[in-house]
Amino acid sequence: MRKTTFIVPALVIALVLVLSSIFVVDEREKALVLQFGQIKSVKEEPGLAFKIPFIQEVVKYDDRILSLDTDTIEVTPSDDRRLVVDAFARYRIADVVQFRQAVGVGGVRTAEDRLSGILNAQIREVLGADQVTSDVILSADRRQFSNRIRDNARSSALSLGLDVVDVRLKQTNLPSQNLEATFARMRAEREREAADEIARGNEAAQRVRALADRTVVETQSEADRDANVIRGEADAERNGIFAEAYGADPEFFAFYRSLQAYETALEGSNSSLVMTPDSEFFEYFKNQGTAGAN
């Protein structure tokens, strides 16, 4: 009975010691075995591993690709137009020993704070370089800047045991106080272009109207000229006929012309004609009786 009393606690203690000395490394993790804060071994392969119970401890770090969003900062390109920029990065812990020595017990949070400072410094340096204007940064072809920031940040992050996989610029906008001025300038440019187009349209319309007016005048002049020519030819032909008729029978011609004069003079219902009875105008009226007898 007394022997059983000692065996059970010993088995429990042994089981606790065995369980305390075993730990599992996941395939998504890397592990460091520390003894009094000093690194004793590195476990990068997944599976079971061992440590000295109560003396050694295990610290695990994520071996996957992690993401980091940087804080929004303002940069000033070479054309002195301030831009609001933020980015996101993809990184992983490449050297877990170097990582532990660089950040200590702060872990990933401390590493991300320091990596964010590195990225912001590189963003300012790359986007603020000579011959880098805000128009180029705001254009669609800005991948080159992201690659340059990534390469520069990668070399600086090696001291932290980190590998910067990728960097992308999320936002590259003008500050709010500059947006209104930029929109006003763009609006003024568009209004100026619209005014130029309207002026060119009015000028073209005036040219078309002037050409149309000249065409109308020329057409009317040609028509009047042709009409005058035709009228003159008709008058000449008419005078020729009259002359021929007069030469053939002068008396009939005089009679015909007198009838035309009567018709013209006595037109209308309220015409009044005052003449002496012996006027030559009524020559054929005076001879009516004689002409009837003949």
C-alpha positions as a Markdown table, in Angstrom:
| # | Residue | x | y | z |
|---|---|---|---|---|
| 1 | Met | 0.0 | 0.0 | 0.0 |
| 2 | Arg | 2.8 | 2.4 | 0.9 |
| 3 | Lys | 4.6 | 1.5 | -2.3 |
| 4 | Thr | 1.6 | 2.3 | -4.4 |
| 5 | Thr | 1.4 | 5.7 | -2.7 |
| 6 | Phe | 4.8 | 6.6 | -4.0 |
| 7 | Ile | 4.5 | 5.1 | -7.5 |
| 8 | Val | 1.4 | 7.0 | -8.6 |
| 9 | Pro | 2.8 | 10.4 | -7.9 |
| 10 | Ala | 6.0 | 9.4 | -9.6 |
| 11 | Leu | 4.2 | 8.3 | -12.7 |
| 12 | Val | 2.2 | 11.5 | -12.8 |
| 13 | Ile | 5.4 | 13.6 | -12.5 |
| 14 | Ala | 7.1 | 11.5 | -15.2 |
| 15 | Leu | 4.1 | 12.0 | -17.5 |
| 16 | Val | 4.1 | 15.7 | -16.9 |
| 17 | Leu | 7.8 | 15.8 | -17.6 |
| 18 | Val | 7.5 | 13.9 | -20.8 |
| 19 | Leu | 4.6 | 16.0 | -22.0 |
| 20 | Ser | 6.4 | 19.2 | -21.1 |
| 21 | Ser | 9.4 | 18.1 | -23.1 |
| 22 | Ile | 7.4 | 17.4 | -26.3 |
| 23 | Phe | 6.1 | 20.0 | -28.6 |
| 24 | Val | 4.7 | 20.0 | -32.1 |
| 25 | Val | 5.9 | 22.2 | -35.0 |
| 26 | Asp | 3.1 | 23.0 | -37.5 |
| 27 | Glu | 4.1 | 23.1 | -41.2 |
| 28 | Arg | 3.0 | 26.7 | -41.2 |
| 29 | Glu | 5.3 | 27.6 | -38.4 |
| 30 | Lys | 8.9 | 27.9 | -37.3 |
| 31 | Ala | 10.0 | 27.4 | -33.7 |
| 32 | Leu | 12.9 | 28.5 | -31.5 |
| 33 | Val | 13.9 | 26.7 | -28.4 |
| 34 | Leu | 15.1 | 29.2 | -25.8 |
| 35 | Gln | 17.0 | 28.6 | -22.6 |
| 36 | Phe | 17.2 | 31.6 | -20.3 |
| 37 | Gly | 16.5 | 33.9 | -23.3 |
| 38 | Gln | 19.2 | 32.4 | -25.5 |
| 39 | Ile | 18.5 | 30.5 | -28.7 |
| 40 | Lys | 19.5 | 26.8 | -28.3 |
| 41 | Ser | 17.9 | 25.3 | -31.4 |
| 42 | Val | 15.8 | 26.1 | -34.4 |
| 43 | Lys | 12.9 | 23.9 | -35.5 |
| 44 | Glu | 11.8 | 24.6 | -39.1 |
| 45 | Glu | 10.6 | 21.1 | -40.1 |
| 46 | Pro | 7.1 | 20.1 | -39.1 |
| 47 | Gly | 6.6 | 17.3 | -36.6 |
| 48 | Leu | 7.5 | 16.4 | -33.0 |
| 49 | Ala | 10.4 | 18.0 | -31.2 |
| 50 | Phe | 11.8 | 17.9 | -27.7 |
| 51 | Lys | 13.0 | 20.4 | -25.1 |
| 52 | Ile | 14.2 | 20.3 | -21.5 |
| 53 | Pro | 11.1 | 20.8 | -19.3 |
| 54 | Phe | 10.9 | 23.9 | -17.2 |
| 55 | Ile | 14.3 | 25.1 | -18.3 |
| 56 | Gln | 13.7 | 25.6 | -22.0 |
| 57 | Glu | 10.8 | 27.3 | -23.7 |
| 58 | Val | 9.5 | 27.3 | -27.3 |
| 59 | Val | 8.6 | 30.4 | -29.3 |
| 60 | Lys | 6.8 | 29.9 | -32.6 |
| 61 | Tyr | 6.5 | 32.3 | -35.5 |
| 62 | Asp | 4.3 | 32.2 | -38.6 |
| 63 | Asp | 6.1 | 31.0 | -41.7 |
| 64 | Arg | 3.4 | 32.1 | -44.1 |
| 65 | Ile | 3.4 | 35.2 | -46.2 |
| 66 | Leu | 2.0 | 38.0 | -44.0 |
| 67 | Ser | 0.5 | 41.4 | -45.0 |
| 68 | Leu | 1.1 | 44.9 | -43.7 |
| 69 | Asp | -0.8 | 48.1 | -44.5 |
| 70 | Thr | 1.3 | 51.2 | -44.1 |
| 71 | Asp | 0.0 | 54.5 | -42.6 |
| 72 | Thr | -1.0 | 57.3 | -44.9 |
| 73 | Ile | 1.7 | 59.8 | -45.5 |
| 74 | Glu | 2.3 | 62.9 | -47.7 |
| 75 | Val | 5.0 | 63.0 | -50.3 |
| 76 | Thr | 6.2 | 65.9 | -52.4 |
| 77 | Pro | 7.3 | 64.9 | -56.0 |
| 78 | Ser | 9.6 | 67.1 | -58.1 |
| 79 | Asp | 6.8 | 69.3 | -59.3 |
| 80 | Asp | 6.0 | 70.3 | -55.7 |
| 81 | Arg | 2.4 | 68.9 | -55.8 |
| 82 | Arg | 1.8 | 67.1 | -52.5 |
| 83 | Leu | 0.3 | 63.6 | -52.7 |
| 84 | Val | -1.4 | 61.4 | -50.1 |
| 85 | Val | 0.1 | 57.9 | -50.4 |
| 86 | Asp | -0.3 | 54.6 | -48.6 |
| 87 | Ala | 0.7 | 51.1 | -49.5 |
| 88 | Phe | 0.5 | 47.5 | -48.5 |
| 89 | Ala | 3.3 | 45.0 | -48.4 |
| 90 | Arg | 3.6 | 41.2 | -48.4 |
| 91 | Tyr | 6.4 | 39.8 | -46.3 |
| 92 | Arg | 7.6 | 36.6 | -44.6 |
| 93 | Ile | 10.0 | 35.7 | -41.8 |
| 94 | Ala | 13.0 | 34.5 | -43.8 |
| 95 | Asp | 15.6 | 34.1 | -41.0 |
| 96 | Val | 13.9 | 33.3 | -37.7 |
| 97 | Val | 17.1 | 33.6 | -35.7 |
| 98 | Gln | 17.9 | 37.0 | -37.1 |
| 99 | Phe | 14.2 | 38.0 | -36.6 |
| 100 | Arg | 14.4 | 37.0 | -32.9 |
| 101 | Gln | 17.7 | 38.8 | -32.3 |
| 102 | Ala | 16.3 | 42.0 | -34.1 |
| 103 | Val | 12.9 | 42.3 | -32.4 |
| 104 | Gly | 13.3 | 40.4 | -29.2 |
| 105 | Val | 10.2 | 39.6 | -27.2 |
| 106 | Gly | 8.2 | 42.2 | -29.3 |
| 107 | Gly | 7.6 | 39.7 | -32.0 |
| 108 | Val | 5.6 | 40.4 | -35.1 |
| 109 | Arg | 4.1 | 43.6 | -33.8 |
| 110 | Thr | 7.5 | 45.2 | -33.2 |
| 111 | Ala | 8.7 | 43.9 | -36.6 |
| 112 | Glu | 5.8 | 45.4 | -38.4 |
| 113 | Asp | 6.3 | 48.8 | -36.7 |
| 114 | Arg | 9.9 | 48.8 | -37.9 |
| 115 | Leu | 9.0 | 47.5 | -41.4 |
| 116 | Ser | 6.3 | 50.2 | -41.7 |
| 117 | Gly | 9.0 | 52.8 | -41.0 |
| 118 | Ile | 11.3 | 51.3 | -43.6 |
| 119 | Leu | 8.5 | 51.3 | -46.2 |
| 120 | Asn | 7.4 | 54.9 | -45.5 |
| 121 | Ala | 11.0 | 56.1 | -45.8 |
| 122 | Gln | 11.4 | 54.3 | -49.1 |
| 123 | Ile | 8.1 | 55.7 | -50.4 |
| 124 | Arg | 9.3 | 59.2 | -49.7 |
| 125 | Glu | 12.7 | 58.6 | -51.2 |
| 126 | Val | 11.4 | 56.9 | -54.4 |
| 127 | Leu | 8.4 | 59.2 | -55.1 |
| 128 | Gly | 10.3 | 62.3 | -54.1 |
| 129 | Ala | 13.3 | 61.7 | -56.4 |
| 130 | Asp | 14.3 | 64.0 | -59.2 |
| 131 | Gln | 12.3 | 63.8 | -62.5 |
| 132 | Val | 9.4 | 62.0 | -60.7 |
| 133 | Thr | 6.3 | 64.2 | -61.2 |
| 134 | Ser | 2.9 | 63.8 | -59.7 |
| 135 | Asp | 1.4 | 63.2 | -63.2 |
| 136 | Val | 3.6 | 60.1 | -63.6 |
| 137 | Ile | 2.7 | 58.9 | -60.1 |
| 138 | Leu | -1.0 | 59.3 | -60.7 |
| 139 | Ser | -0.9 | 57.6 | -64.1 |
| 140 | Ala | -1.6 | 54.0 | -64.6 |
| 141 | Asp | 2.0 | 53.2 | -65.3 |
| 142 | Arg | 3.3 | 53.4 | -61.7 |
| 143 | Arg | 4.3 | 49.8 | -61.2 |
| 144 | Gln | 8.0 | 50.7 | -61.6 |
| 145 | Phe | 7.8 | 52.8 | -58.4 |
| 146 | Ser | 6.3 | 49.9 | -56.4 |
| 147 | Asn | 9.1 | 47.6 | -57.6 |
| 148 | Arg | 11.7 | 50.1 | -56.7 |
| 149 | Ile | 10.2 | 50.6 | -53.2 |
| 150 | Arg | 10.1 | 46.8 | -52.8 |
| 151 | Asp | 13.7 | 46.3 | -53.8 |
| 152 | Asn | 15.0 | 49.1 | -51.5 |
| 153 | Ala | 12.8 | 47.9 | -48.6 |
| 154 | Arg | 13.9 | 44.3 | -49.1 |
| 155 | Ser | 17.6 | 45.2 | -48.6 |
| 156 | Ser | 16.8 | 47.2 | -45.5 |
| 157 | Ala | 14.5 | 44.5 | -44.0 |
| 158 | Leu | 17.1 | 41.8 | -44.2 |
| 159 | Ser | 18.5 | 43.1 | -40.9 |
| 160 | Leu | 15.2 | 42.2 | -39.3 |
| 161 | Gly | 15.2 | 38.7 | -40.8 |
| 162 | Leu | 12.3 | 39.6 | -43.1 |
| 163 | Asp | 11.9 | 39.1 | -46.8 |
| 164 | Val | 9.7 | 41.7 | -48.5 |
| 165 | Val | 7.8 | 39.8 | -51.2 |
| 166 | Asp | 5.8 | 42.6 | -52.8 |
| 167 | Val | 4.8 | 46.2 | -52.3 |
| 168 | Arg | 1.8 | 47.9 | -53.9 |
| 169 | Leu | 0.7 | 51.5 | -53.8 |
| 170 | Lys | -2.9 | 51.6 | -52.7 |
| 171 | Gln | -3.7 | 55.3 | -52.7 |
| 172 | Thr | -2.0 | 58.1 | -54.6 |
| 173 | Asn | -4.3 | 61.1 | -54.3 |
| 174 | Leu | -4.1 | 64.8 | -53.9 |
| 175 | Pro | -4.8 | 66.2 | -50.4 |
| 176 | Ser | -8.3 | 67.4 | -49.8 |
| 177 | Gln | -7.3 | 71.1 | -49.8 |
| 178 | Asn | -5.7 | 70.7 | -53.2 |
| 179 | Leu | -8.5 | 68.7 | -54.8 |
| 180 | Glu | -10.8 | 71.7 | -55.1 |
| 181 | Ala | -8.0 | 73.8 | -56.7 |
| 182 | Thr | -7.2 | 71.0 | -59.1 |
| 183 | Phe | -10.8 | 70.5 | -60.0 |
| 184 | Ala | -11.3 | 74.2 | -60.5 |
| 185 | Arg | -8.2 | 74.3 | -62.8 |
| 186 | Met | -9.5 | 71.3 | -64.8 |
| 187 | Arg | -12.9 | 72.9 | -65.0 |
| 188 | Ala | -11.4 | 76.2 | -66.3 |
| 189 | Glu | -9.4 | 74.3 | -68.9 |
| 190 | Arg | -12.5 | 72.4 | -70.1 |
| 191 | Glu | -14.5 | 75.7 | -70.2 |
| 192 | Arg | -11.7 | 77.3 | -72.2 |
| 193 | Glu | -11.6 | 74.4 | -74.6 |
| 194 | Ala | -15.4 | 74.6 | -74.9 |
| 195 | Ala | -15.3 | 78.4 | -75.6 |
| 196 | Asp | -12.6 | 77.7 | -78.3 |
| 197 | Glu | -14.8 | 75.1 | -79.9 |
| 198 | Ile | -17.8 | 77.4 | -79.8 |
| 199 | Ala | -15.8 | 80.2 | -81.4 |
| 200 | Arg | -14.5 | 77.9 | -84.1 |
| 201 | Gly | -18.0 | 76.7 | -84.7 |
| 202 | Asn | -19.4 | 80.3 | -85.0 |
| 203 | Glu | -16.5 | 81.2 | -87.3 |
| 204 | Ala | -17.3 | 78.2 | -89.5 |
| 205 | Ala | -21.0 | 79.0 | -89.4 |
| 206 | Gln | -20.3 | 82.6 | -90.5 |
| 207 | Arg | -18.2 | 81.3 | -93.4 |
| 208 | Val | -21.0 | 79.0 | -94.5 |
| 209 | Arg | -23.6 | 81.8 | -94.2 |
| 210 | Ala | -21.4 | 84.2 | -96.1 |
| 211 | Leu | -20.8 | 81.6 | -98.8 |
| 212 | Ala | -24.5 | 80.9 | -99.0 |
| 213 | Asp | -25.4 | 84.7 | -99.2 |
| 214 | Arg | -22.8 | 85.1 | -102.0 |
| 215 | Thr | -24.2 | 82.1 | -103.8 |
| 216 | Val | -27.7 | 83.6 | -103.5 |
| 217 | Val | -26.6 | 87.0 | -104.8 |
| 218 | Glu | -24.6 | 85.4 | -107.7 |
| 219 | Thr | -27.6 | 83.2 | -108.6 |
| 220 | Gln | -30.0 | 86.1 | -108.5 |
| 221 | Ser | -27.6 | 88.3 | -110.6 |
| 222 | Glu | -27.2 | 85.5 | -113.1 |
| 223 | Ala | -31.0 | 85.0 | -113.2 |
| 224 | Asp | -31.6 | 88.7 | -113.6 |
| 225 | Arg | -29.0 | 88.9 | -116.3 |
| 226 | Asp | -30.6 | 86.0 | -118.2 |
| 227 | Ala | -34.0 | 87.4 | -117.7 |
| 228 | Asn | -32.9 | 90.8 | -119.1 |
| 229 | Val | -31.3 | 89.1 | -122.0 |
| 230 | Ile | -34.4 | 87.1 | -122.8 |
| 231 | Arg | -36.6 | 90.2 | -122.2 |
| 232 | Gly | -34.4 | 92.2 | -124.6 |
| 233 | Glu | -34.5 | 89.5 | -127.2 |
| 234 | Ala | -38.3 | 89.3 | -126.8 |
| 235 | Asp | -38.6 | 93.0 | -127.1 |
| 236 | Ala | -36.4 | 93.0 | -130.2 |
| 237 | Glu | -38.5 | 90.2 | -131.7 |
| 238 | Arg | -41.7 | 92.0 | -130.9 |
| 239 | Asn | -40.4 | 95.3 | -132.3 |
| 240 | Gly | -39.3 | 93.4 | -135.4 |
| 241 | Ile | -42.8 | 92.0 | -135.8 |
| 242 | Phe | -44.3 | 95.4 | -135.3 |
| 243 | Ala | -41.9 | 96.9 | -137.8 |
| 244 | Glu | -42.7 | 94.2 | -140.3 |
| 245 | Ala | -46.4 | 94.6 | -139.8 |
| 246 | Tyr | -46.1 | 98.4 | -140.1 |
| 247 | Gly | -44.2 | 98.0 | -143.4 |
| 248 | Ala | -46.8 | 95.6 | -144.7 |
| 249 | Asp | -49.9 | 97.7 | -143.9 |
| 250 | Pro | -49.3 | 101.1 | -142.3 |
| 251 | Glu | -53.0 | 101.9 | -142.0 |
| 252 | Phe | -53.8 | 98.6 | -140.2 |
| 253 | Phe | -50.8 | 99.1 | -137.9 |
| 254 | Ala | -52.0 | 102.6 | -137.0 |
| 255 | Phe | -55.5 | 101.2 | -136.3 |
| 256 | Tyr | -54.1 | 98.4 | -134.1 |
| 257 | Arg | -52.0 | 100.8 | -132.1 |
| 258 | Ser | -55.0 | 103.1 | -131.6 |
| 259 | Leu | -57.0 | 100.2 | -130.2 |
| 260 | Gln | -54.3 | 99.4 | -127.8 |
| 261 | Ala | -54.2 | 103.0 | -126.7 |
| 262 | Tyr | -57.9 | 103.0 | -126.2 |
| 263 | Glu | -57.7 | 99.8 | -124.1 |
| 264 | Thr | -54.9 | 101.2 | -121.9 |
| 265 | Ala | -56.5 | 104.6 | -121.4 |
| 266 | Leu | -60.0 | 103.4 | -120.7 |
| 267 | Glu | -59.0 | 100.6 | -118.2 |
| 268 | Gly | -61.0 | 100.4 | -114.9 |
| 269 | Ser | -64.5 | 101.2 | -113.9 |
| 270 | Asn | -63.9 | 104.7 | -112.6 |
| 271 | Ser | -61.7 | 106.2 | -115.3 |
| 272 | Ser | -62.4 | 109.7 | -116.5 |
| 273 | Leu | -60.9 | 111.2 | -119.7 |
| 274 | Val | -61.3 | 114.9 | -120.6 |
| 275 | Met | -60.4 | 115.8 | -124.1 |
| 276 | Thr | -61.6 | 118.0 | -126.9 |
| 277 | Pro | -63.9 | 116.4 | -129.4 |
| 278 | Asp | -61.6 | 117.2 | -132.3 |
| 279 | Ser | -58.6 | 115.5 | -130.7 |
| 280 | Glu | -56.6 | 113.1 | -132.8 |
| 281 | Phe | -57.0 | 110.5 | -130.1 |
| 282 | Phe | -60.6 | 109.8 | -131.2 |
| 283 | Glu | -59.8 | 109.8 | -134.9 |
| 284 | Tyr | -61.2 | 106.3 | -135.5 |
| 285 | Phe | -64.4 | 107.2 | -133.4 |
| 286 | Lys | -65.0 | 110.2 | -135.6 |
| 287 | Asn | -64.7 | 108.1 | -138.8 |
| 288 | Gln | -66.8 | 105.2 | -137.4 |
| 289 | Gly | -69.8 | 106.2 | -139.5 |
| 290 | Thr | -67.9 | 106.5 | -142.7 |
| 291 | Ala | -66.0 | 103.3 | -142.1 |
| 292 | Gly | -69.4 | 101.5 | -141.5 |
| 293 | Ala | -70.8 | 102.9 | -144.7 |
| 294 | Asn | -67.8 | 101.8 | -146.6 |
